[in-house]
Structures are given as structure tokens and as C-alpha cells.
């Protein structure tokens, strides 16, 4: 199968299905926020902790994900950890208490944590440089479909399917079927084009410290933390629209899903623009500026503008937010293969950990102040800082294969 020219497309298809379901699971708690707050009788801060139960462990696991990629290979890592995800999703489906949902979120977070880095590793080894960012964009676009099914599907399931658990069960079954597919279809490649595992395996601590000491990684770390601060609003948008703009759960779901749909063409088009013009940095800066402008707009838009206007702005906001896909093309082009896999894990991990801390803080500020003003000022500040980091500290890297300093 390795020698067949269509194998990269088969591989991309099956990992896209996995990433689609994983992003449904990733968004589930955020999409269910109004339902779970009422069902469990919890505060906004407690709901933020439930969301963060997934994201914190997901973030912590990003560096081990890079190390496992080097030591076990991408295929084995994906298959083993998807099995944990399967266990977690069925626990979430069965759970009726806050503590059990928290545990389920934690397990799902561990299971999903290794997938994206290892999927990028597989794409980087099977696709040539002139199609690599586009292929990563296609993979990343499947996340938008998963998020959309979550934010739009749960309100529909509540009103038409007798509850949110029916939809959650269907998606869990798809994940099990896809896990079996991956056992047979995923394949590592010996001659690695990017991020080749080193023949010498340094100690784990040294494997982490070496990339951290490389200053080329620092702007990506800081920029991704700022990005994650801004993305916190995406998880709180449904509740924010219900609490402050007077929308129903179904209307808020329609607005939120308009944004998640945008991630599908957004990830593909942003990556393709970068490949077409052979420029990563300017593409990153341009879309991050647009994202900041649109975030400030939607946070301050009066509810009287209605569902259509909010939906259009949120579509454009999430389209612009697709700039994040460029991180995963740029880091392997900025850092040498000996550091890039762990570097990807560090950036994705530290950014996600930052997100997991800010999410309950956002909800806690709502509880303390009785409104969203302070919380939204915090995330708008993160969006405003990002483009400056990208402009002053990131250098152009298209098609590069960096050397050790």
C-alpha cells in the first residue's frame, strides 16, 4: 500500500474522520454549557472548570505527544490513545453527575491529546512541501465540521431527539468504527521528509529543554498563548449570547455554528493562500489582525442586530481565526527536525494550558461581577497583542528546513 500514489489521500481521509469526531468531543462541553448549568445546578465558574478538565490535560500531554511520536511512531500513538478516547466518551454519555462528567472529560482529553501532532507528523512525511500546508489545512478543516455538529446539533437534539445524549452516542459509535479503520489504514513512512526521528534518543528532560532553549520557538509559544486567550470566547459564546443578547439556545447555536462552519473553508483557504504566495508570515499577520477586529466587533454588537448579522460576523471571525493552521506548517520549517516534533508539542501544549486556565477565570469573573465586561476585556487584549508578536519576532520560513544553531 505504501507504494500506491493514492495512499496519502486515503490516509488523509481516515485521519480527517478521527479529527472530525475528536473536535465534536472537544466542543461538546462548551456547546452544552446552558444545558449542563441548568441540569447540574452549577455556577459559570464550575462550568468553566468542566470545560477545562479536557483542555488542561490535553495541553499537558502535548510534549509527551511529540516524544511518543519519535519513540512509538505516529500510527501506534494514535491507535493506543484513541482507545482511551473511546472509554472516555462512553463514560461521558453515561454520566449524570458533575464529578463523573469531569472524570470523563479528563479521560477524553488524554485520549485526544496526541492525535493532531501525530496526524501532522504523518502528513509531513507523506505529502511534498508544495502540498503539505494545504493537506494540513484540510485536516484542520475537519475540526470545523466537528465543532459545527456540536454547536448546532445539541440544540436540535434537545428539541427533536429527546436529549443531547442521543447525538453524543451516535458520534461515539462513529469514533469506534473509525478507530478500527485506522488500525488497518494508518502507516508510518520510513524515509521522513520533515520531523524525522533522530537515530539517537536523548533523555526525555533533555528532549524538552533543547527546543525550549531555541529562541526561534519563543514567538510561537507567546503568540499561541495570546491566540488561546482570544479563543476562550468561542467556548463561552453560546452562554454569552443567551445571557446578554436575549437569544434562545437554538438561536445561539445557529450563530455559534455559523462560526464553526467557517473553519472548514478557512483552514483550507488560509493554508492554500500561504502555499500559493509562498509566504507564511504575512498571511499569519493579516488574518490575525482581521480576527482581532472581528472579535472586538462581535463582543460589542447589540442584540438588536439579530441572528443573521451575528452569524455573518461570527462566520468571518472564525474564518480569520483559521490562521492557527499556519503554526503547524511554520514550526517544522523554522526549527530543525531534531526539535520540531517536541516544539510543536510545546506550542500546542502551553497554548492549550493557557486556554484551560483562562476558561474558568472567564466564567468566574462573570460570577463575581455579574456580567461579561471584565471577561471580554481580557480576551480582547490577547487578540490585540498577537499581531505585534508575529510582526516583530517571527521570520519568514516558507519551505525551509532549519539547521541546529
C-alpha positions in Angstrom: 0.0 0.0 0.0 2.9 2.3 0.7 3.9 2.5 -3.0 0.4 3.4 -4.3 0.1 7.0 -5.3 -3.3 7.4 -3.7 -2.3 6.2 -0.3 -1.7 9.8 1.1 -5.3 10.7 0.2 -6.6 7.5 1.9 -4.5 8.4 5.0 -5.7 12.0 5.0 -9.3 10.9 4.7 -9.3 8.5 7.6 -7.4 10.9 10.0 -9.9 13.6 9.0 -12.7 11.5 10.2 -10.9 11.0 13.5 -10.2 14.7 13.9 -13.8 15.5 13.0 -15.2 13.3 15.9 -12.5 14.5 18.3 -13.5 18.1 17.7 -17.1 17.3 18.3 -16.0 15.9 21.6 -13.7 18.9 22.2 -16.6 21.3 21.7 -19.3 19.3 23.5 -19.0 20.8 26.9 -18.9 24.3 25.5 -21.9 23.7 23.3 -23.8 22.0 26.2 -23.0 24.9 28.7 -26.6 26.2 29.0 -27.9 22.6 29.4 -25.4 21.4 31.9 -25.5 24.6 34.0 -29.3 24.0 34.4 -29.1 20.2 34.6 -26.4 20.1 37.2 -27.2 23.3 39.0 -23.7 24.7 38.8 -22.1 28.1 38.5 -20.4 29.6 35.5 -17.0 29.1 37.2 -17.7 25.4 37.8 -18.8 25.0 34.2 -15.5 26.6 33.2 -13.7 24.0 35.2 -15.6 21.2 33.5 -14.6 22.6 30.1 -11.0 22.9 31.2 -10.9 19.3 32.5 -10.4 18.4 28.8 -8.1 21.2 27.8 -5.7 21.2 30.7 -4.7 17.5 30.4 -4.8 18.0 26.6 -2.3 20.8 26.9 -0.1 18.9 29.4 0.1 15.9 27.1 1.3 17.8 24.0 5.0 17.5 24.9 4.6 13.7 25.6 2.8 13.5 22.3 5.8 14.7 20.5 8.1 12.4 22.4 5.8 9.4 21.7 5.7 10.3 18.1 9.5 9.9 18.0 9.6 6.7 20.1 6.5 4.7 19.2 5.7 6.3 15.8 2.6 8.2 14.8 0.5 5.2 14.0 0.8 3.4 17.3 0.4 6.5 19.3 -2.8 7.4 17.5 -4.3 3.9 17.9 -3.4 3.5 21.5 -4.7 6.9 22.6 -7.9 6.7 20.6 -8.8 3.6 22.6 -8.7 5.9 25.7 -10.9 8.4 24.0 -13.5 5.7 23.3 -13.5 4.8 27.0 -14.0 8.4 28.0 -16.8 9.2 25.6 -18.9 6.3 26.7 -18.3 7.4 30.4 -19.4 10.9 29.4 -22.5 9.5 27.7 -23.5 7.5 30.8 -22.6 10.2 33.4 -25.3 12.1 35.4 -23.2 13.8 38.0 -20.6 16.7 37.8 -17.8 14.5 39.1 -18.4 11.7 36.6 -18.6 14.2 33.7 -15.4 15.8 35.0 -13.6 12.4 35.0 -14.9 11.6 31.5 -13.7 15.0 30.2 -10.3 14.3 31.7 -10.1 10.8 30.0 -11.3 12.2 26.7 -8.7 14.9 26.9 -5.9 12.4 27.4 -7.1 10.3 24.6 -7.5 13.2 22.1 -4.3 14.9 23.2 -1.8 13.0 20.9 -3.8 13.0 17.8 -3.2 16.3 16.0 0.6 16.4 16.4 0.9 12.8 15.2 -1.5 13.4 12.3 0.6 16.4 11.3 3.6 14.1 11.5 2.0 11.6 9.1 1.0 14.3 6.7 4.5 15.8 6.8 6.0 12.5 5.9 3.6 11.6 3.1 3.0 15.0 1.4 5.5 17.1 -0.5 6.3 20.6 0.5 4.1 22.2 -2.1 1.0 20.4 -0.8 1.9 20.0 2.8 0.3 23.1 4.3 -2.8 22.5 2.1 -3.1 18.9 3.4 -2.7 20.2 7.0 -5.4 22.7 6.2 -7.8 20.0 5.0 -7.1 18.0 8.2 -7.7 21.1 10.3 -10.9 22.0 8.4 -12.4 18.7 9.6 -12.3 20.3 13.1 -14.8 22.9 11.9 -17.2 20.2 10.9 -17.0 18.5 14.2 -17.4 21.8 16.1 -20.4 22.6 13.9 -22.2 19.3 14.6 -21.6 20.0 18.3 -22.9 23.6 18.5 -25.8 23.2 16.1 -26.5 19.5 16.8 -27.0 19.6 20.5 -29.8 22.3 20.4 -31.6 20.3 17.7 -31.1 17.1 19.7 -32.5 18.7 22.8 -35.7 19.7 20.9 -36.1 16.9 18.5 -34.2 13.8 19.6 -35.2 13.7 23.3 -32.0 15.0 24.7 -28.3 15.6 24.0 -27.1 12.1 24.8 -28.6 10.6 21.6 -26.3 12.7 19.4 -23.4 12.1 21.7 -23.9 8.3 21.3 -24.1 8.4 17.5 -20.8 10.3 17.3 -19.2 7.8 19.8 -20.2 4.9 17.5 -18.6 6.7 14.5 -15.4 7.1 16.5 -15.3 3.3 17.3 -15.7 2.5 13.6 -13.0 4.9 12.6 -10.6 3.6 15.2 -10.9 0.2 13.6 -10.3 1.7 10.2 -7.2 3.4 11.5 -5.7 0.1 12.7 -5.7 -1.1 9.1 -5.2 2.1 7.1 -2.6 4.2 9.0 1.0 3.7 8.1 4.3 5.3 9.1 6.8 6.1 6.4 10.4 5.2 6.8 12.0 8.0 4.8 10.8 11.0 6.7 10.6 14.3 4.8 10.1 16.6 7.9 10.5 16.0 11.6 12.5 12.8 11.1 13.1 10.9 14.3 16.7 11.2 15.4 18.6 7.9 15.5 19.8 8.9 18.9 17.1 9.2 21.5 18.1 11.9 24.1 16.7 11.7 27.6 13.1 13.0 28.0 14.0 16.1 30.0 16.7 17.0 27.5 14.3 16.4 24.7 12.1 19.2 26.2 14.8 21.6 27.2 16.7 21.6 23.9 13.7 23.0 21.9 12.9 25.5 24.7 16.4 26.9 24.5 15.9 27.6 20.8 14.7 31.3 20.6 13.1 30.5 17.2 10.3 28.8 19.2 9.6 31.6 21.7 7.4 33.8 19.4 5.2 30.8 18.5 4.8 30.0 22.2 3.8 33.5 23.2 1.6 34.1 20.1 -0.3 30.8 20.6 -0.9 31.7 24.3 -2.4 35.0 23.1 -4.4 33.2 20.5 -5.8 30.8 23.1 -6.9 33.7 25.3 -8.9 35.0 22.5 -10.4 31.6 21.6 -11.8 31.3 25.1 -14.7 33.4 23.9 -15.7 30.8 21.3 -16.5 28.3 24.2 -18.5 30.9 26.1 -20.3 32.4 23.1 -23.5 30.4 23.4 -24.0 31.3 27.1 -22.9 34.9 26.4 -25.5 35.4 23.7 -28.2 33.9 25.8 -27.3 35.9 29.0 -26.6 39.3 27.4 -28.2 39.4 23.9 -31.6 37.7 24.6 -31.1 34.8 22.1 -32.6 31.4 22.7 -30.4 28.3 22.9 -31.3 27.3 19.4 -30.6 30.8 18.0 -27.3 31.0 19.9 -26.4 27.5 18.5 -27.1 28.8 15.0 -24.8 31.8 15.5 -22.1 29.6 17.0 -22.3 27.0 14.3 -22.0 29.7 11.6 -18.6 30.3 13.0 -17.6 26.7 13.3 -18.6 26.1 9.6 -16.3 28.9 8.7 -13.4 26.9 10.0 -13.9 24.3 7.2 -13.1 26.6 4.2 -11.0 28.8 6.5 -8.3 26.3 7.3 -8.0 25.2 3.7 -8.0 28.6 2.2 -5.6 30.2 4.7 -3.2 27.4 4.2 -3.6 27.4 0.4 -3.0 31.2 0.3 0.2 30.7 2.2 1.3 28.0 -0.2 0.2 29.9 -3.3 2.1 33.1 -2.4 5.0 31.2 -0.7 4.7 33.3 2.3 3.8 32.2 5.9 4.4 35.4 7.9 2.3 38.0 6.1 -0.6 35.5 5.8 -0.4 34.9 9.6 -0.2 38.6 10.4 -3.0 39.6 8.0 -5.6 37.1 9.3 -4.7 37.6 13.0 -5.4 41.4 12.6 -8.7 40.7 10.9 -9.5 38.2 13.7 -8.9 40.9 16.4 -11.1 43.4 14.6 -14.0 41.0 14.3 -13.7 39.7 17.8 -14.0 43.3 19.2 -17.0 43.8 16.9 -19.0 40.8 17.9 -18.3 41.2 21.6 -19.7 44.7 21.5 -22.5 44.2 18.9 -26.0 44.9 20.3 -28.5 42.1 20.2 -30.9 44.2 18.1 -28.8 43.3 15.0 -30.4 39.9 15.2 -29.3 36.3 14.3 -28.3 37.0 10.6 -25.8 39.8 11.4 -24.3 37.9 14.3 -24.0 34.8 12.2 -22.2 36.6 9.4 -19.7 38.3 11.7 -19.1 35.0 13.6 -18.5 33.3 10.3 -15.9 35.9 9.3 -14.4 35.8 12.8 -13.8 32.1 12.7 -12.7 32.2 9.1 -10.0 34.6 10.1 -9.2 32.5 13.2 -8.1 29.7 10.8 -4.6 31.4 10.8 -3.8 28.9 13.6 -3.2 26.2 11.0 -0.1 28.0 9.9 1.7 27.4 13.2 1.8 23.7 12.3 3.4 24.4 8.9 5.8 27.1 10.2 7.3 25.3 13.2 8.7 22.4 11.2 10.0 24.9 8.7 11.5 27.1 11.4 13.1 24.5 13.6 15.4 21.6 12.7 13.9 18.0 12.6 15.6 17.2 15.9 13.5 19.8 17.7 10.4 20.3 15.6 8.1 17.5 16.9 8.7 18.4 20.5 8.5 22.1 19.6 5.0 21.5 18.1 4.0 19.8 21.3 5.3 22.6 23.4 3.5 25.3 21.5 0.2 23.4 21.3 0.5 22.3 24.9 1.4 25.6 26.5 -1.2 27.4 24.5 -3.9 24.9 25.5 -2.9 25.0 29.1 -3.2 28.8 29.0 -6.6 28.3 27.5 -7.6 25.9 30.2 -6.7 28.4 32.9 -8.4 31.4 31.3 -11.7 29.5 30.6 -12.7 29.1 34.3 -11.3 32.6 35.0 -13.6 34.0 32.3 -16.6 32.2 33.9 -15.5 33.1 37.5 -15.4 36.8 36.6 -18.9 36.5 35.3 -20.0 35.1 38.6 -18.1 37.7 40.6 -19.0 40.8 38.6 -22.4 39.7 37.4 -21.6 40.5 33.8 -19.2 39.8 30.9 -17.4 43.1 30.6 -14.2 42.2 32.5 -14.0 38.8 30.9 -14.3 40.2 27.4 -11.7 42.9 28.0 -9.3 40.2 28.9 -9.8 38.2 25.7 -9.8 41.3 23.5 -6.4 42.3 25.0 -5.0 38.9 23.9 -6.3 39.4 20.4 -4.8 42.8 20.1 -1.3 41.7 21.2 -1.0 38.8 18.8 -0.2 40.6 15.5 2.6 42.6 17.2 4.3 39.4 18.3 4.0 37.9 14.8 5.3 41.1 13.1 8.3 41.8 15.3 9.5 38.3 16.3 8.6 35.7 13.6 10.7 35.5 10.4 9.6 34.2 7.1 10.2 30.4 6.8 8.3 29.1 3.7 9.7 25.7 2.5 12.6 25.9 4.9 14.4 23.1 6.6 16.2 24.7 9.5 19.5 23.7 11.0 20.6 23.4 14.6 22.0 26.6 16.0 
